[in-house]
């Protein structure tokens, strides 16, 4: 029996629905393009050796600056996003609050002493959150689905919208199935004056040894006036162009930009690919995430944003670089301080 933090694999009626999905083939969810988690010429042993021999630069040498925003008193007339580091962020839109992939427990692993948050990057907690209309969970990896955070948030959350199969973990943790809406790719969920639609991503899932039993997704958040792309985790591929043509243009694309390595080039983007993905999506503004809180790769902790900005300048892409907790409001000047070099 796995510890409860691992969650539970789908079974029963949920598993029947999964098996009926066109994205579930030969006993596992599949990417659109053939995707190996590791590069063909890289061994697992070598990767683990590299991981445990990470240089000191993977973590900042100073406490990260952050903005202390009262999340319960924001009067957002236009869509406003608050980033909490890595891939956690809050969206105020059409008088609703939407929280994405919250990880507030201080670590991104099944045990608390591994993959700890950088100093200054874990200053927001469940108690700081307002009432949440919709909690979005893109996939079930520990740096996106945090059991302690989700359980602590439960009483504040009205609905949970997640990728197909992820609800099995949530129910196992005591969350009512009546709250949970699970979506396959290109499946919409309507909530009064906004629509959430899942889209494909190039990644994988799994909290234990078994992979691919729950789906991984990006989300399109559309209202009558605005359109946002919430990217989750994804390697670069043709699907970004296809999503842009089908669902774009976007006012904002929130895309992963960190925790990359040439050993796993298909499941996470290099920073330059992140910029190109925002162009493929036809996004007005890029918000790079999946960096600034946890060291899950071997690159210097602030290398992702530096590389993104170099490529964005070359390709004339507007990039928002808010500090943790700093509001980003659609239609207003984007935050652009170079806070990662201020210490």
N, C-alpha and C positions, 0 to 999 in steps of 0.2 A: 504493500500500500504506500503510495506516494504521500509526502506531507501535504496538508491542505493547500499550501501556497502554490503547489504545482497545478491545481485544478483537476479537471476530469474530462476525459475524452467523450465525444458525443456518443449517444446510444438511443435506442428506442425510436420514437417518431422523428426526432431530430436527425438521427442517422439515416433514416429512410429519405428524408428531404435532401440530405447531403448527397446520397447516392443517386438521386434523381437529377442532380445538377450536371449540366454539360461541362462544367469546369472540374468535375471529379471523375477521374479516369484511373482505372487499375488500382483502386484502393487509396487514392490520394488526390488532393487538389493539385492542379497543374497550372503553370504559367502559360501564356500564349506562345511565347518562344521557348525553345529548349533552354533550360537554365540549370546549370550546376551551381550548387552553393559555393564550391571552391573552384578556382582555376584548374584546368586539366593537369597542369604540371606541378601542382602544389600538394604536399601531403598534409594530413591532419596533424601529424606529430611535429612537423616543421612549424606549422602555424601556431600550435600551442607553445612551442619553445620561444617563438618570436613574441607571443603575447606576454609571457611571464618575464621576458627580458626587455620590456618596454622602457624607452628612455624617460628621464625625469620630465621632459618637456610635454609629455602627454597630459600633465596636470599643471594648472597655473601656479606660479610661485607667490601669488598674492591673493587676498580675498576679493572676489569679483564685486564690482560695484553693482548696485541694483536700485530700483525705484520702488518706494513703499507706496503703492496705490491702494486706496480704500475701494475694494472691489464691490462693496455693497452700496456705494454712493455714486456710481458712474451714471451720468445722464447722457447717454449716447444717442445723438440725433442721426448720426451716420454709423455704419458698421465700425466697431472698434475692437481691436485684438490686443490682448495682453499675453505676452510670451513669458513662460516660467522656466525657460531653459530646456534643452533637448527638444522633445516633440510635444510638450505639454503647453496648451494655451487655451485661453477663454475668449469667446466671441460674444459681443453684445450686438444683436441685430434684430430689428423689428420688434423691440421690446421683449426679446427673448435672450436668455443666457445659454450658451452652448459651450460645454467643456470637452476638450479633446485630449485623449491619452494622458490623463493626469498621473504623475509619479511623484508623490510628496513624502515618501517614506524615508528618503535619504540614500537609497541604493537601488540598483537596477539588476538584481540577481536573486536567486532563491534563498541565499543566505546573506545576513546583514553585513558581514565583514567584507564582502566582495563588491566591486564596482560602486564605490561610494561617491556621492555628489561632491563637486568642488565646493570649497569654502565660498559662501556668498550666493551659491546657486540653489540653495534649498530653503530660502527664507519665507516662502509661501506654503501654507499648510491647509488642511481641510477646513479648519476653523475660520480661515480668511475667505473662504469661498462663499458667494451668495447662493440663494436657491438656484438650482440648475434645472432648466426646462428640458434640455437634451444632453445626455452624456454620450459622446461618440468614442467608440473603441475600434481602431483600425485593424488591429491584429493582436495575437496573444503573447508576443514576446515580452519579457520582463521589463524592458525599458519603455513599454507602451501600455501594458496591462499589469498594474501593480495591485496585488490582492489586498494589501493593507489599506491602500488609498481608496479603492473602490468600495470595500466594505464600510469604511468610515464615512464615505460620502453617501451611502445608500439612502439615509433619511432625508437628504437634501435634493435627491434626484427624482424627477417626475418620470422620465423615459430614458431608456438606454437603447441606442441604435448601434449595432455592431455587425461585423462580418459574420457570415453564415458559420455556425458551429461554436462561436465564442460564447454564446449563451449557456453552453454546457458548464463552463467554468463558473459563470456567474450564479447559476442555480445551485451548484455544489457549494458555493460560498454563502448560500442563504438568501440570495436576492430573488424576489418574486418573478416568476416567468411572465406575469402580467405586465411588468415594466419593460420587458425585453423585446426588441424588434430586430430580427436577424435578416440580413439582406445578402443575396447573391449579387454578382456583378451586373451592372446596368439595371438594377432594381430600385425603384423610387419609393420614398416614404414621404407622405404629405402631412404637414402639421400646420394647419390654418393657412397662413400667408407665406410659408416657405416650404421648399422641397429639398430633401436630401436624396441624392442618387449615388449609389456606389459605382465605381469604375475599376477597371483592371489595374493591377500593379505587378511589378516583377520582383517577387520576393519569396518568402516561405514562412512557415509557422511552426509552432511547437514549443512546449515548456519542459519537456522531458526528452527521452530518447526518440519517441515517435514523432515524426514530422508530417505536415501536410494534411492533418485531420480537421483543421479549421481553416477558414479562408482569410486572406489578407487583401485589403482594399484601400483605395483612395475614395474620397467623397467629394461630390459637387454640391455646394450649398447655394441655392438660387432663391431669390425673392423677386418681386416685381421690379425692383430697381437695381439690384446688385447680384453679382455672380462670383463666388469664391471657389478656388480649388484647394482642397485639403489633402495633401499628398500622401500621408502615411510614409511607409518605407517602400522604396522601389529602385531597382537598377534602371539604367537608361535603356530605352528601346523605342520602337516605332509607335507604341501605344500612346505616347504623349501627343504626337502629331494627330493621331486618330481621335483622341479625346478633345483636343482643341478644335478640330473640325466639327465634331458632333455636339459638343456642349459649350464651347467658347463663344466669344472671347471672355476673359476673366478680368475682374477688377484687381484681383490679388491671387497669386499662386504661392502657397506655403509648401515648400519642398525641402526634402532632406539634403544636407550638404556635407555631413561629417560622418565619421566612423567608416571610412572607405579604406581599401587596401587593394593592391594589385593581386593579392591572393584570393579575394572574393569580388572580382570586377563586375559580376552579373547581377548581384543582389543589392548593391549600394552604388550610388552615383559618385563619380569624381566631381569635385566642385565645378569644373568647367562644363560637365554634362548637366549639372543643375541649372546653370545659366541657359544652356541650349534648350533644356526641357521647358523653361519658362517661355522661351520664344516659340517653341512648338505648340504650347498651350494657348498662345496669343494672350499673354497676361500683361497688364499694364505695370504691375509692381511685383517684385519677387521678395518674399520673406524667407530667407534661408534658416532652417531649423536642423534638429538632430546634431547639435553641437552645443558647447558652452555649459555642460553640466556633468556628463559622464565620459570617462575614457574607455571606449569599447574597441579602439583600434590603436595603431602604433604611431600615428602622426602627431605633431605638436598640437596642443589643444586649440590654438587659435589659427592654425593653418587653413581650415576650411573657409572662414570668412575672408581671409586675405586673398586666397585663390579665387573665390567667387567675385570679389570686387575687381580684381585685375581683368578677369574675363568679361565681366559686366561692362567695364569701361570700354573694352575693345569692341563689344557688340552693342553698345548703347542701350543697356538694360538698366532700369531704375531698381535699386535694391534698398530695402528698409533694413536698418541695423539697430533696432531698439535694444536698450538694456533690459535685463530681466525686470519685469514689472512695469515697464514704460509703455503707455498706451500708443497704439498705432491706429489712426482713424482714416478710413478710406476717404479720399477727396481732399485731405489736408496734407501739408508738407510731411514727407516721410522722415522718421528719426534717422539720423545719419552720423551720430558721433562715433569716434573711433575708440570706444570705451575699453576694448580688449588690450589696448596699449597704454591706458592711463593707470598708473600706479606709482 
